[in-house]
Amino acid sequence: MRVSVVIPTYNRAGTILAAVESALAQGFRALEVVVVDDGSTDDTAERLAKVHDARLRCIRGRHAGVSAARNQGVREARGELIAFLDSDDAWMPHKLEHEVAFLDAHPEADAVFSDLQKRDGHRVVPSFMRDTSVFAGLIAGRARPDGILLGQREMFLCLLEEVPIKPSALVVRRAAFLEAGGFDETWSSSEDWEFLLRFARARRFGYVDRPLAMLTISPDSLHRVDQARGEHAMIRLLAHEHRRLRRDIAARSAARRGLVTRVKHLGWHHGDAGRWRDAARVYLRGFGLTGDLGLLARALVSLATASPSARAA
């Protein structure tokens, strides 16, 4: 087979079959599906056992996190191309057909990703890419449904500000993935962003402007259950890049813009919950990292809002 589909899962018995079936139903047939069960305690294993398709392999591991599960899946993979699929997401029937065709036409590309739809409850966003702040501008007037080859530098700079690439929309050459070192298993959040930044330092991406996957925001997603932890992880990642790129003015500026955005998001999260002192601390830390005066102003407003006189008013 040419493509190994790696699906990490943990206690997603209610969605895992839909994900697996969307992979097995691909028009592109030269594939295997490797499900890595990250120590589930529900009936995930029993449900998967009812799928009778020789292309499906299920591996049960200890609960070590999504990065370890993805890495284990790649180690077990037999294909030259690795496609990732999260266990609460699903693919359109011709996803792999389009992405494999792009990689065949562009041997200089190390990975390809596509647009996707996003479902959050009853709300469906038809094009995730059109909702991005940076990537949408990068592809404006260039995007083609059969794909475009992105410059290594432009994609790296984009990834310092935002992460338009979702694992379920990504296919990588196995050799390039291994040479990049795979996912860092010490990251329990933002592990995909950390890998993509590291990968993009020397690798090229292609982009297929078609919504070929459906991303689902699940009730147990980090965005739902612990948004603050996710935001802190993204700030830590970008703060590291901001320090590392001291001599690269353009990249450092991009990382600074990304930091300001993530700090604002975390500050808004605390403010919406009435935690104004926490919001002020976040903004002050962000000001210390970036020198952005707007963050300093937000910190002062948050402190004023948190004051006893403001509450009394």
C-alpha positions as CSV (number, residue, x, y, z in Angstrom):
1,M,0.0,0.0,0.0
2,R,1.1,3.6,-0.5
3,V,-0.7,5.4,2.3
4,S,-0.9,4.5,6.0
5,V,-3.8,6.3,7.8
6,V,-2.9,6.8,11.5
7,I,-5.8,7.3,13.8
8,P,-5.0,7.9,17.5
9,T,-8.0,7.4,19.8
10,Y,-8.8,7.6,23.5
11,N,-12.3,6.9,24.8
12,R,-14.0,7.9,21.6
13,A,-16.2,4.8,21.1
14,G,-19.0,7.0,19.9
15,T,-17.0,8.5,17.0
16,I,-14.2,6.1,16.1
17,L,-16.2,4.0,13.7
18,A,-17.3,7.0,11.6
19,A,-13.7,8.1,11.4
20,V,-12.4,4.6,10.4
21,E,-15.3,4.1,7.9
22,S,-14.5,7.4,6.2
23,A,-10.9,6.3,5.7
24,L,-11.8,2.8,4.4
25,A,-14.4,4.4,2.0
26,Q,-11.8,6.4,0.2
27,G,-11.8,6.2,-3.6
28,F,-8.0,5.8,-3.3
29,R,-7.7,2.1,-2.3
30,A,-4.0,1.5,-1.8
31,L,-4.1,2.2,1.9
32,E,-4.1,0.7,5.4
33,V,-5.7,2.1,8.5
34,V,-3.7,1.9,11.7
35,V,-5.8,2.7,14.8
36,V,-3.7,3.3,18.0
37,D,-5.9,2.9,21.0
38,D,-4.2,5.0,23.7
39,G,-5.5,2.9,26.6
40,S,-9.2,3.5,26.2
41,T,-11.4,2.4,29.1
42,D,-14.7,2.4,27.1
43,D,-15.8,-0.1,24.5
44,T,-13.6,1.2,21.7
45,A,-11.8,-2.1,21.2
46,E,-15.1,-4.1,21.0
47,R,-16.5,-1.7,18.4
48,L,-13.4,-1.9,16.3
49,A,-13.4,-5.7,16.4
50,K,-16.7,-5.6,14.5
51,V,-15.1,-4.0,11.5
52,H,-14.1,-6.8,9.0
53,D,-11.7,-5.2,6.6
54,A,-8.2,-6.6,6.1
55,R,-6.8,-3.1,5.7
56,L,-7.6,-2.2,9.3
57,R,-5.1,-2.8,12.0
58,C,-5.7,-2.0,15.7
59,I,-2.9,-1.5,18.2
60,R,-3.6,-1.1,21.9
61,G,-1.1,0.9,23.9
62,R,-0.8,2.4,27.3
63,H,-2.3,5.8,27.9
64,A,0.6,8.1,26.9
65,G,-1.1,10.9,25.0
66,V,-1.9,11.7,21.4
67,S,1.8,12.5,20.4
68,A,2.9,9.0,21.6
69,A,0.0,7.4,19.9
70,R,0.6,9.1,16.5
71,N,4.3,8.3,16.7
72,Q,3.5,4.6,17.5
73,G,1.2,4.5,14.5
74,V,3.9,5.8,12.2
75,R,6.4,3.2,13.5
76,E,3.9,0.5,12.7
77,A,3.0,2.0,9.3
78,R,3.9,0.3,6.1
79,G,3.1,3.1,3.6
80,E,5.4,5.7,2.1
81,L,2.9,8.4,2.9
82,I,1.3,9.0,6.3
83,A,-2.2,10.5,6.6
84,F,-3.4,11.5,10.0
85,L,-7.0,11.4,11.1
86,D,-8.3,12.3,14.5
87,S,-10.9,9.9,15.9
88,D,-13.7,12.5,16.1
89,D,-13.1,13.8,12.6
90,A,-14.0,12.3,9.1
91,W,-12.9,12.5,5.5
92,M,-14.7,13.2,2.3
93,P,-14.5,10.3,-0.1
94,H,-11.9,11.7,-2.5
95,K,-9.5,13.3,0.1
96,L,-6.6,10.9,-0.4
97,E,-7.0,10.8,-4.2
98,H,-6.5,14.6,-4.4
99,E,-3.6,14.7,-2.0
100,V,-1.7,11.8,-3.3
101,A,-2.1,13.2,-6.8
102,F,-0.6,16.4,-5.6
103,L,2.4,14.7,-4.0
104,D,3.0,12.6,-7.2
105,A,3.0,15.8,-9.3
106,H,5.2,17.7,-6.9
107,P,8.1,15.5,-5.6
108,E,9.7,18.6,-4.1
109,A,6.8,18.8,-1.6
110,D,7.3,17.0,1.7
111,A,3.6,17.3,2.8
112,V,0.3,18.5,1.6
113,F,-2.8,19.7,3.4
114,S,-6.3,20.7,2.4
115,D,-9.1,23.0,3.4
116,L,-11.7,21.5,5.7
117,Q,-15.1,22.1,7.1
118,K,-15.6,22.6,10.9
119,R,-18.5,21.5,12.9
120,D,-19.1,23.0,16.3
121,G,-22.5,21.7,17.6
122,H,-25.1,22.7,15.0
123,R,-22.8,25.3,13.4
124,V,-20.8,24.3,10.3
125,V,-18.1,26.5,8.9
126,P,-17.8,25.5,5.2
127,S,-14.2,26.6,4.7
128,F,-11.8,26.7,7.7
129,M,-9.2,28.4,5.6
130,R,-11.4,31.4,4.8
131,D,-11.7,32.0,8.5
132,T,-8.0,32.2,9.1
133,S,-6.4,35.6,9.6
134,V,-3.0,35.0,7.9
135,F,-3.3,32.0,5.6
136,A,-6.4,33.3,3.8
137,G,-4.4,36.3,2.7
138,L,-1.4,34.2,1.8
139,I,-3.4,32.1,-0.7
140,A,-5.7,34.9,-2.0
141,G,-5.8,34.8,-5.8
142,R,-3.4,31.8,-5.8
143,A,-5.4,28.8,-4.5
144,R,-6.3,26.1,-7.0
145,P,-8.5,23.1,-6.4
146,D,-5.8,20.8,-7.7
147,G,-3.3,22.4,-5.3
148,I,-0.5,24.9,-5.1
149,L,3.1,24.5,-3.9
150,L,3.8,26.9,-1.0
151,G,7.2,28.5,-0.4
152,Q,9.1,27.1,2.6
153,R,9.8,30.5,4.0
154,E,6.2,31.9,3.6
155,M,4.7,28.8,5.3
156,F,7.1,29.0,8.2
157,L,6.3,32.7,8.7
158,C,2.6,31.9,8.6
159,L,2.9,29.1,11.1
160,L,4.6,31.6,13.5
161,E,1.3,33.5,13.6
162,E,-1.4,30.8,13.3
163,V,-1.8,27.1,12.6
164,P,-4.0,26.7,9.6
165,I,-3.0,23.0,9.2
166,K,-5.0,20.5,11.1
167,P,-3.8,16.9,11.5
168,S,-6.9,15.4,9.9
169,A,-6.2,17.4,6.7
170,L,-2.5,16.5,6.5
171,V,-0.5,13.9,4.5
172,V,3.3,13.7,5.0
173,R,6.0,11.7,3.4
174,R,7.0,9.1,6.0
175,A,10.7,9.7,5.5
176,A,10.4,13.4,6.0
177,F,8.3,12.9,9.1
178,L,10.9,10.6,10.6
179,E,13.8,12.9,9.7
180,A,11.9,15.8,11.4
181,G,11.7,13.7,14.6
182,G,8.0,13.1,14.8
183,F,5.8,14.5,17.4
184,D,7.4,15.7,20.7
185,E,5.8,13.4,23.3
186,T,6.5,15.9,26.1
187,W,3.8,18.2,24.7
188,S,0.3,17.4,25.9
189,S,-1.3,20.3,24.0
190,S,-0.3,22.2,20.8
191,E,1.8,19.2,19.9
192,D,0.6,19.5,16.3
193,W,1.7,23.2,16.1
194,E,5.1,22.4,17.6
195,F,5.7,19.6,15.1
196,L,4.5,21.8,12.1
197,L,6.8,24.6,13.1
198,R,9.8,22.3,13.4
199,F,8.9,20.6,10.1
200,A,8.4,23.9,8.3
201,R,11.9,25.1,9.1
202,A,13.3,23.1,6.2
203,R,10.4,21.4,4.5
204,R,7.8,22.4,1.9
205,F,4.0,22.1,2.0
206,G,1.4,21.9,-0.7
207,Y,-2.1,23.1,-0.3
208,V,-5.3,21.7,-2.0
209,D,-8.1,24.2,-1.9
210,R,-10.9,21.8,-1.3
211,P,-12.7,21.0,2.0
212,L,-11.7,17.4,2.1
213,A,-12.2,16.7,5.8
214,M,-14.7,17.5,8.5
215,L,-13.2,18.8,11.8
216,T,-15.5,18.3,14.8
217,I,-15.2,20.3,18.0
218,S,-16.1,17.6,20.5
219,P,-17.5,18.1,24.1
220,D,-14.2,16.7,25.5
221,S,-11.9,18.8,23.3
222,L,-9.3,20.9,25.0
223,H,-11.0,24.0,23.7
224,R,-14.1,23.0,25.7
225,V,-12.7,21.5,28.9
226,D,-9.5,23.5,29.5
227,Q,-9.0,26.3,27.1
228,A,-6.6,28.1,29.4
229,R,-4.2,25.1,29.3
230,G,-4.3,25.1,25.5
231,E,-3.7,28.8,25.3
232,H,-0.8,28.7,27.8
233,A,0.8,25.9,25.7
234,M,0.6,28.0,22.5
235,I,2.0,31.0,24.3
236,R,4.9,28.9,25.6
237,L,5.6,27.6,22.1
238,L,5.6,31.1,20.5
239,A,7.7,32.6,23.3
240,H,10.3,30.0,22.6
241,E,10.3,30.7,18.9
242,H,10.4,34.5,19.6
243,R,13.6,34.0,21.7
244,R,15.1,31.5,19.3
245,L,14.7,33.7,16.3
246,R,16.4,36.7,17.7
247,R,18.6,37.3,14.6
248,D,15.8,36.7,12.1
249,I,13.9,40.0,12.1
250,A,11.0,38.9,9.9
251,A,10.4,35.6,11.7
252,R,10.8,37.2,15.1
253,S,8.2,39.8,14.1
254,A,5.8,37.1,13.0
255,A,6.3,35.2,16.3
256,R,5.6,38.5,18.1
257,R,2.3,39.0,16.2
258,G,1.4,35.4,17.0
259,L,2.2,35.9,20.7
260,V,0.1,39.1,20.9
261,T,-2.9,37.2,19.4
262,R,-2.6,34.2,21.7
263,V,-2.2,36.5,24.8
264,K,-5.4,38.4,23.8
265,H,-7.3,35.1,23.5
266,L,-6.2,34.0,26.9
267,G,-7.0,37.4,28.4
268,W,-10.4,37.4,26.8
269,H,-11.0,33.9,28.2
270,H,-10.3,35.1,31.8
271,G,-12.2,38.3,31.3
272,D,-15.4,36.5,30.0
273,A,-15.3,34.5,33.2
274,G,-14.9,37.6,35.4
275,R,-11.3,36.7,36.3
276,W,-10.0,40.2,35.7
277,R,-6.9,39.9,37.8
278,D,-5.9,36.7,36.0
279,A,-6.6,38.6,32.7
280,A,-4.3,41.5,33.9
281,R,-1.5,39.0,34.7
282,V,-1.8,37.4,31.3
283,Y,-1.7,40.8,29.6
284,L,1.3,42.0,31.7
285,R,3.2,38.8,30.9
286,G,2.5,39.3,27.3
287,F,3.7,42.9,27.4
288,G,6.9,41.6,29.0
289,L,7.4,39.1,26.2
290,T,6.5,41.4,23.3
291,G,6.7,45.0,24.4
292,D,3.2,45.5,22.9
293,L,1.7,48.6,24.4
294,G,-1.8,47.5,23.5
295,L,-1.3,44.5,25.9
296,L,-0.2,46.9,28.6
297,A,-3.3,49.0,28.1
298,R,-5.5,45.9,28.4
299,A,-3.7,45.0,31.6
300,L,-4.5,48.4,33.1
301,V,-8.1,48.2,32.1
302,S,-8.4,44.7,33.6
303,L,-6.9,45.9,36.9
304,A,-9.3,48.8,36.9
305,T,-12.2,46.5,36.3
306,A,-11.1,44.2,39.1
307,S,-10.8,47.0,41.6
308,P,-13.3,47.2,44.5
309,S,-14.6,50.6,43.3
310,A,-15.3,49.3,39.8
311,R,-17.2,46.3,41.2
312,A,-19.2,48.5,43.5
313,A,-20.2,50.7,40.5
